[in-house]
Amino acid sequence: MTHMHVAGSIHADVTAPAPVWLTRPEDVNALTPKLWSSTTRREDDGVVSVGGVRLTDIAEQVGTPAYVIDEEDFRQRAQAWREAFTGWTVYYAGKSFLCGAIAKWVAQEDLSLDVCSLGELTVALRAGFDPARIGMHGNNKSEAELRLAIERGVGRIIVDSSDEITRLERLCEELGATANVMVRVTTGVEAHTHEYIATAHEDQKFGFSINGGQALVGLFRCHHSPRLRLLGVHSHIGSQIFDTNGFEVAARRTLKLFAQFREATGLELGELDLGGGFGIAYTKEDDPASAAELASGLRDIVSHECRAFGLTVPAISIEPGRAIVGPSGLALYRVGTVKPVDVGGGLSRRYLSVDGGMSDNIRPALYAAEYSAALASRTSAAEPVVSRVVGVHCEGGDILVRDEFLPGDVRIGDLLAVPASGAYSRSMASNYNHTPRPPVVSVRDGRVRTMLRRETLDDVLALDAGFAEDEE
């Protein structure tokens, strides 16, 4: 199989039992540090622990599947981003994973918070997050979302269309309020990522096009509105990006827009948000930059482009989400079946079916995202075997880990841990096949705390009005 980017094609032709980038490990029991949270280790008896808690104990306490978040690691990463980008504003992207505890951690680590739905905004507000430090995203914000944002004094609303500007102006007039806004623009930069998570090319739903002149019109309209206070421009080029090359082009085109606005109005815009999308390691081949490396590169880019256009460097903000919570989380599963499959040409692949699947991590099915896995409940002296970890759902694409070397003696009842599962797993989870969603627990200093409890079948079926009719 030819290796694709982490969000590459799901339809690649199978010509070998493993992709060329997947190398046979010298020690199948070893944990590659960049894939796991900072407190993850394999104990002397072979059991993997996180935050001083053995994964076997977590499985006994809350069952499987389950998501496990390393609180110490999350806080360390939040601190690293805040310190690397001193002088800039760091917004944690709540869409990656948000719950009450996460919102409180973000506030305690002195980060701001980005939300993009009524639900996420409500979680943040109920957690006591300062509304002035919240940014509100969304390409089709409802009146209810905008009304709540205005009434609670959300720090900035990122407007995405002319229709939204009209809606926002009307609500502000009705409420006798003024809203702080940023105009989201599309720069025409196509980040090296999957079509579904590349968000700055022209032919997609987000933002005002710079090339088509829509962005400048949107800026003028917000600038002249008596009910809107224009802060600046927001740009986001995609997700799971490993370097700053795309940001360089996006910054150049965005700051050119700043210069055009100054030429027309005599005023300089005060803020620029470069978005997020910073990548993490899902497999051994991934080599993401550190927060410090990204900060150095982005500072150089902004300074250079501002000098080129004769602009004062604006206030800059960024929006890491995955880069903070992704490596802090893992998903824990129990093996239910082991099945060797002949793939032709004398080659075979072993299928390990676990008790979760695409309902708790849709990313591999959605855009062929790659993940790794490790035997978590013991060590093994068996030879490594190319394995595919699959789920319980009635879909051929229900794959959690497409290819990984795992011990040849993995058996029913063993625990498998999938690292880098903190972002976009629980937040994108579903009830497909009427499957209750797994719990999320945090671990720190040997203690386990429930962040989100496990759903039950009663929870899932409580929405089914057909049963209510039977009871009448």
Disulfide bonds with the S-S distance in Angstrom:
none
